[in-house]
Amino acid sequence: MSAVNLLVQGVRPVRAGRDYFWQKLLEASRDGGSATVKELRGVCDPGHDEALRSFLARMYDAGHVERLDDRPPYRFRISSPQRDCPVISGDGKPSLKGRAQQQMWNVMRRARLGFTVEQLMIDATTDDVVVGFETAISYLRLLVRAGVVKITSNGRKPADRVFVLTGSGNTGSKAPRRMRAAFMYDPNTCSVLGEVVAEEERS
């Protein structure tokens, strides 16, 4: 098994995915407007037709999107506009995916003097989402490795350490997301072959 460090010099968001579809439909829904599947497909990268149709069907079933016609081509619009796309589970109910990370991020941004893992767990836990030790420490390790969070008091055990969000790391209200990517690596030239597309992890 081999390991490499990748130096990421630039990121180009893919014009597809739940958040992108939502923003495009949100733009089309302003002032009573709407959009067809074909019109939405025209502002997306190729190859995401099935994902777009699945997105519209899920949002329609959950009541977040209206279908304005009785026959194709259907026109869609967002029934209750909001900035961020609702996260819907496979059964059509609101999903808790990503909530733990977001709640921890909210706590980190408020804790200007720093926090321990235990404090993070307690303050980030709600009636809907319980943040456990492994969830908190694994997210913190990723943020420390990325330079977003630093350790100000390095105890012998993780539970004794004090963490703080760096000023440069506090870039906004949305929590950094854990991504995964598959790519081809050429060991002869020590280079990555082709583009690397990363997707948010489901956990």
C-alpha positions as a Markdown table, in Angstrom:
| # | Residue | x | y | z |
|---|---|---|---|---|
| 1 | Met | 0.0 | 0.0 | 0.0 |
| 2 | Ser | 1.3 | 3.4 | -0.9 |
| 3 | Ala | 0.3 | 6.9 | 0.3 |
| 4 | Val | 0.6 | 10.3 | -1.2 |
| 5 | Asn | 0.0 | 13.9 | -0.2 |
| 6 | Leu | -2.1 | 15.8 | -2.6 |
| 7 | Leu | -1.6 | 19.6 | -3.0 |
| 8 | Val | -5.0 | 21.1 | -3.9 |
| 9 | Gln | -4.4 | 24.3 | -5.8 |
| 10 | Gly | -7.9 | 25.0 | -7.1 |
| 11 | Val | -11.4 | 23.7 | -6.9 |
| 12 | Arg | -14.1 | 23.8 | -9.6 |
| 13 | Pro | -17.6 | 22.9 | -8.2 |
| 14 | Val | -19.5 | 20.4 | -10.4 |
| 15 | Arg | -22.6 | 21.9 | -11.8 |
| 16 | Ala | -24.8 | 19.2 | -10.4 |
| 17 | Gly | -25.9 | 17.7 | -7.0 |
| 18 | Arg | -28.6 | 18.5 | -4.5 |
| 19 | Asp | -27.4 | 22.0 | -3.5 |
| 20 | Tyr | -26.7 | 23.1 | -7.1 |
| 21 | Phe | -30.1 | 21.8 | -8.3 |
| 22 | Trp | -31.8 | 23.6 | -5.5 |
| 23 | Gln | -30.1 | 26.9 | -6.2 |
| 24 | Lys | -30.9 | 26.8 | -9.9 |
| 25 | Leu | -34.6 | 26.0 | -9.2 |
| 26 | Leu | -34.6 | 28.7 | -6.5 |
| 27 | Glu | -33.4 | 31.3 | -9.1 |
| 28 | Ala | -36.1 | 30.1 | -11.6 |
| 29 | Ser | -38.8 | 30.3 | -8.9 |
| 30 | Arg | -38.3 | 34.0 | -8.1 |
| 31 | Asp | -41.2 | 36.3 | -8.9 |
| 32 | Gly | -43.5 | 33.4 | -9.5 |
| 33 | Gly | -41.3 | 31.7 | -12.1 |
| 34 | Ser | -40.7 | 28.0 | -12.7 |
| 35 | Ala | -38.5 | 25.7 | -14.8 |
| 36 | Thr | -38.9 | 22.4 | -16.7 |
| 37 | Val | -36.5 | 19.5 | -16.5 |
| 38 | Lys | -35.0 | 20.5 | -19.8 |
| 39 | Glu | -34.4 | 24.0 | -18.7 |
| 40 | Leu | -32.7 | 22.9 | -15.5 |
| 41 | Arg | -30.7 | 20.3 | -17.4 |
| 42 | Gly | -29.4 | 23.1 | -19.6 |
| 43 | Val | -27.6 | 24.8 | -16.7 |
| 44 | Cys | -26.1 | 21.5 | -15.4 |
| 45 | Asp | -23.0 | 19.6 | -16.4 |
| 46 | Pro | -23.8 | 16.6 | -18.7 |
| 47 | Gly | -24.5 | 13.2 | -17.4 |
| 48 | His | -26.6 | 14.1 | -14.4 |
| 49 | Asp | -30.1 | 13.7 | -15.8 |
| 50 | Glu | -31.1 | 10.8 | -13.6 |
| 51 | Ala | -29.9 | 12.6 | -10.5 |
| 52 | Leu | -31.9 | 15.7 | -11.4 |
| 53 | Arg | -35.1 | 13.8 | -11.9 |
| 54 | Ser | -34.6 | 11.9 | -8.7 |
| 55 | Phe | -34.0 | 15.3 | -6.9 |
| 56 | Leu | -37.2 | 16.8 | -8.3 |
| 57 | Ala | -39.2 | 13.7 | -7.4 |
| 58 | Arg | -37.9 | 13.6 | -3.9 |
| 59 | Met | -38.5 | 17.3 | -3.3 |
| 60 | Tyr | -42.0 | 17.0 | -4.8 |
| 61 | Asp | -42.9 | 14.1 | -2.6 |
| 62 | Ala | -41.7 | 15.9 | 0.5 |
| 63 | Gly | -43.7 | 19.0 | -0.4 |
| 64 | His | -40.8 | 21.4 | -1.1 |
| 65 | Val | -41.4 | 21.6 | -4.8 |
| 66 | Glu | -44.6 | 22.1 | -6.7 |
| 67 | Arg | -45.5 | 20.7 | -10.1 |
| 68 | Leu | -47.5 | 23.2 | -12.1 |
| 69 | Asp | -48.8 | 21.1 | -15.0 |
| 70 | Asp | -51.0 | 18.0 | -15.4 |
| 71 | Arg | -49.0 | 16.7 | -18.4 |
| 72 | Pro | -45.4 | 16.9 | -19.7 |
| 73 | Pro | -43.3 | 18.9 | -20.0 |
| 74 | Tyr | -43.9 | 19.6 | -16.3 |
| 75 | Arg | -42.9 | 22.9 | -14.8 |
| 76 | Phe | -41.5 | 23.0 | -11.3 |
| 77 | Arg | -41.1 | 25.7 | -8.7 |
| 78 | Ile | -40.1 | 25.8 | -5.0 |
| 79 | Ser | -43.1 | 26.1 | -2.8 |
| 80 | Ser | -41.4 | 27.6 | 0.2 |
| 81 | Pro | -38.2 | 29.3 | -0.8 |
| 82 | Gln | -35.3 | 29.0 | 1.5 |
| 83 | Arg | -31.6 | 29.5 | 1.0 |
| 84 | Asp | -30.3 | 26.0 | 1.8 |
| 85 | Cys | -31.6 | 22.9 | 0.2 |
| 86 | Pro | -33.7 | 20.7 | 2.6 |
| 87 | Val | -32.0 | 17.3 | 3.2 |
| 88 | Ile | -34.5 | 14.5 | 2.6 |
| 89 | Ser | -34.0 | 10.9 | 3.5 |
| 90 | Gly | -35.1 | 7.9 | 1.3 |
| 91 | Asp | -38.4 | 7.7 | 3.0 |
| 92 | Gly | -39.3 | 11.3 | 2.3 |
| 93 | Lys | -38.7 | 12.6 | 5.8 |
| 94 | Pro | -36.2 | 15.3 | 6.9 |
| 95 | Ser | -32.8 | 13.7 | 7.2 |
| 96 | Leu | -30.3 | 14.2 | 10.0 |
| 97 | Lys | -27.4 | 13.8 | 7.6 |
| 98 | Gly | -24.7 | 16.4 | 8.3 |
| 99 | Arg | -26.6 | 17.8 | 11.3 |
| 100 | Ala | -23.9 | 16.7 | 13.8 |
| 101 | Gln | -21.1 | 18.4 | 11.9 |
| 102 | Gln | -23.2 | 21.6 | 11.5 |
| 103 | Gln | -24.1 | 21.7 | 15.2 |
| 104 | Met | -20.4 | 21.2 | 16.2 |
| 105 | Trp | -19.4 | 23.9 | 13.8 |
| 106 | Asn | -21.9 | 26.3 | 15.3 |
| 107 | Val | -20.5 | 25.6 | 18.8 |
| 108 | Met | -16.9 | 26.1 | 17.6 |
| 109 | Arg | -17.7 | 29.5 | 16.0 |
| 110 | Arg | -19.2 | 30.7 | 19.3 |
| 111 | Ala | -16.4 | 29.3 | 21.6 |
| 112 | Arg | -13.9 | 32.0 | 21.1 |
| 113 | Leu | -11.8 | 31.0 | 24.1 |
| 114 | Gly | -11.7 | 27.3 | 23.1 |
| 115 | Phe | -13.4 | 24.1 | 24.0 |
| 116 | Thr | -12.8 | 20.5 | 25.1 |
| 117 | Val | -14.2 | 17.5 | 23.4 |
| 118 | Glu | -16.7 | 17.1 | 26.2 |
| 119 | Gln | -17.9 | 20.7 | 26.0 |
| 120 | Leu | -18.3 | 20.3 | 22.2 |
| 121 | Met | -20.3 | 17.1 | 22.7 |
| 122 | Ile | -22.6 | 18.7 | 25.3 |
| 123 | Asp | -23.2 | 22.0 | 23.5 |
| 124 | Ala | -23.7 | 20.5 | 20.1 |
| 125 | Thr | -26.2 | 17.8 | 21.2 |
| 126 | Thr | -29.9 | 18.5 | 20.7 |
| 127 | Asp | -33.1 | 16.5 | 21.1 |
| 128 | Asp | -32.8 | 15.3 | 17.5 |
| 129 | Val | -29.0 | 14.7 | 17.2 |
| 130 | Val | -26.7 | 13.3 | 19.9 |
| 131 | Val | -23.0 | 14.1 | 19.3 |
| 132 | Gly | -20.9 | 11.2 | 20.7 |
| 133 | Phe | -17.2 | 11.2 | 21.6 |
| 134 | Glu | -16.1 | 9.4 | 18.4 |
| 135 | Thr | -18.1 | 11.7 | 16.2 |
| 136 | Ala | -16.7 | 14.8 | 17.8 |
| 137 | Ile | -13.0 | 13.6 | 18.0 |
| 138 | Ser | -13.0 | 12.3 | 14.4 |
| 139 | Tyr | -14.3 | 15.6 | 13.1 |
| 140 | Leu | -11.8 | 17.6 | 15.2 |
| 141 | Arg | -8.9 | 15.5 | 13.9 |
| 142 | Leu | -9.9 | 16.3 | 10.3 |
| 143 | Leu | -10.2 | 20.0 | 11.1 |
| 144 | Val | -6.8 | 20.1 | 13.0 |
| 145 | Arg | -5.2 | 18.3 | 10.1 |
| 146 | Ala | -6.7 | 20.9 | 7.7 |
| 147 | Gly | -5.4 | 23.8 | 9.8 |
| 148 | Val | -9.0 | 25.0 | 10.6 |
| 149 | Val | -8.8 | 24.1 | 14.3 |
| 150 | Lys | -5.7 | 24.2 | 16.5 |
| 151 | Ile | -4.8 | 22.6 | 19.9 |
| 152 | Thr | -4.0 | 25.2 | 22.6 |
| 153 | Ser | -3.6 | 22.9 | 25.5 |
| 154 | Asn | -2.2 | 19.5 | 24.6 |
| 155 | Gly | -3.3 | 17.1 | 27.3 |
| 156 | Arg | -2.1 | 13.5 | 27.5 |
| 157 | Lys | -5.5 | 12.3 | 26.5 |
| 158 | Pro | -7.8 | 13.7 | 23.7 |
| 159 | Ala | -10.4 | 14.4 | 26.4 |
| 160 | Asp | -7.9 | 16.8 | 28.2 |
| 161 | Arg | -7.0 | 18.8 | 25.2 |
| 162 | Val | -8.4 | 22.3 | 24.5 |
| 163 | Phe | -9.2 | 23.2 | 20.9 |
| 164 | Val | -10.0 | 26.5 | 19.2 |
| 165 | Leu | -11.2 | 27.5 | 15.8 |
| 166 | Thr | -8.6 | 29.6 | 14.0 |
| 167 | Gly | -9.5 | 33.1 | 12.7 |
| 168 | Ser | -8.7 | 32.1 | 9.1 |
| 169 | Gly | -10.6 | 28.9 | 9.5 |
| 170 | Asn | -13.8 | 30.6 | 10.5 |
| 171 | Thr | -14.9 | 31.2 | 6.9 |
| 172 | Gly | -18.7 | 31.2 | 7.3 |
| 173 | Ser | -21.8 | 29.6 | 8.7 |
| 174 | Lys | -21.6 | 26.3 | 6.8 |
| 175 | Ala | -19.6 | 23.5 | 8.4 |
| 176 | Pro | -16.6 | 22.1 | 6.4 |
| 177 | Arg | -17.7 | 18.8 | 4.9 |
| 178 | Arg | -15.9 | 15.5 | 4.8 |
| 179 | Met | -15.3 | 14.5 | 1.2 |
| 180 | Arg | -14.1 | 11.4 | -0.6 |
| 181 | Ala | -12.5 | 11.0 | -4.0 |
| 182 | Ala | -11.3 | 8.2 | -6.2 |
| 183 | Phe | -8.5 | 9.0 | -8.7 |
| 184 | Met | -5.8 | 7.5 | -10.8 |
| 185 | Tyr | -2.2 | 8.0 | -9.7 |
| 186 | Asp | 0.9 | 7.5 | -11.9 |
| 187 | Pro | 3.8 | 6.4 | -9.7 |
| 188 | Asn | 6.2 | 6.9 | -12.6 |
| 189 | Thr | 5.6 | 10.6 | -12.8 |
| 190 | Cys | 4.2 | 11.1 | -9.3 |
| 191 | Ser | 1.1 | 12.8 | -10.7 |
| 192 | Val | -2.6 | 12.4 | -10.7 |
| 193 | Leu | -4.2 | 11.4 | -14.0 |
| 194 | Gly | -7.2 | 13.3 | -15.1 |
| 195 | Glu | -9.7 | 15.3 | -13.0 |
| 196 | Val | -10.5 | 14.4 | -9.4 |
| 197 | Val | -14.2 | 14.5 | -8.5 |
| 198 | Ala | -14.9 | 14.5 | -4.8 |
| 199 | Glu | -18.3 | 13.7 | -3.2 |
| 200 | Glu | -19.6 | 14.3 | 0.3 |
| 201 | Glu | -19.5 | 11.3 | 2.5 |
| 202 | Arg | -22.9 | 9.9 | 3.5 |
| 203 | Ser | -22.0 | 9.4 | 7.2 |
